[in-house]
Amino acid sequence: MIKKESLTGKILGCAYTVHSELGPGLFEKVYEECLFYELSESGLYVEKQVELPVEYKGITLDAGYKLDLLVEDEIILELKSVKELTDFHTAQLLTYMKLSDCEIGFLMNFNVKSLKDGIKRYIL
């Protein structure tokens, strides 16, 4: 198991590589596929479009939630390619974190000139 600090460093490095290669202005799905590739190539276990069911009174409900990328079963990456991140995007990530019991999540907006301006880290 990789330490969380080292893991987040690898994740950010891969995200910066993708943004450096592609720049802003593409659809979210392109960034998702490229980041999935970079993370996998760096030796990390990554899943994409992970379904998150809701447990309610002993039953499992399909609420239609799907997180973009799950890294090492520990860190959620919710990717965007929008003019600016909103409270809705934050609420979406926090919901995914709560449902998955992941303590760390990143909201990444690739539609920015400098990626550091598009990354927000959340900890539960």
N, C-alpha and C positions, 0 to 999 in steps of 0.2 A: 504494500500500500504506500503510495506516495504521500509525503506530508502536504498538508493543504497549502502552505505558503509556496512550496515548489510547484505544486499543481496549478495554482492560480498564475504563477509566473509563466509556466508553459502555455497556458490558455491564452494569456495576454500576448505572448510572443507570437503565437499562431494567428491571433486576430489581427495584430499589426502587420504581419506578413501578407495576409489576405487583402487588407485595406491598401497596403503599399502597392500590391500588384494590380488591383482592380480599380482603386479610387472610389469616389462616391458616385451615386446616380443609377445603380443597377437595382433590379428587383431583389427583395429579401431572400428568395429561394436560391439565387446565385451565390450569395454570401454564405448561406447555410451549407450548401453543397461543398463549397471551397474550404470553409472552416472545418467541416466534417473531415474532409480529405487531409488537411494539414494536421489536425489533432490526431487522426489515426496514424499518419505517417510518423508522427513524433513518438509513437508507441503507447498512446493513451487509448483506453477503452471508451468508445463513444457510441451513443445511440441517438438516432434522430427521430423526430415526430413521435415521441413517447406518449402513449395514451395514459391519462390520469383519471381513473374512476373515482367516484365519490362513495364513501361508505356511509350508509344512513340506516340506523336501527337494524343492523345486522344484514342489510342487503347491499349489493354493489350496484351503483347506478352509473350508466354511461352518460356523463354530462357533456361530452364532446370536447373535453379539454385535451390539448396536445401541446406538450412543450417542444421547443425547437431542438435543442441538443442537451443531452445528459452526459456529463463527463465523469468517468470512474464511479458511477452510481452515487456521486456526492455533490456535484456542482451543476446547477442549471444555467444554460445560456439561452436567453430569449433575445432573438435577433430582430432588428427593425431596419428599414430603409425609408425613413420619414423625414419631413422637414424639421420636426422637433419632437422629442419625447414628451408624453403627457402623463397626467395622473392615472389615466386608464392603463397605459403601458406598465406603470409601476404596480398597480393593483393586479394586473394580469400575472406578473412575475411573482408577486407575494402570494397570490392564490396557489400557483403551481408549487411554490416552496412549501406552503402549508400542507397541501395534499400529498406531497411526495416525502415529507419529513427531511428535505434537504435544508441545511442551515445556511448555505451560501448560494447566491444567485447573481448573475450578471445580466444587466440590460445593455445591449450593444446596438447603437444606431450607426450604421455604416454610411449613412447619407450625410456625412460631415467632411469638411476639408481635412481636419486633423482628428484621428480616431480618439485621441485622449479626451476630446470634448464630447464624444458620443458614448462613453462607457460609464456606467454606474454600477457600483457593487452594493449588494444588500446582504445583511446577516440577520438571521432570526435568533 
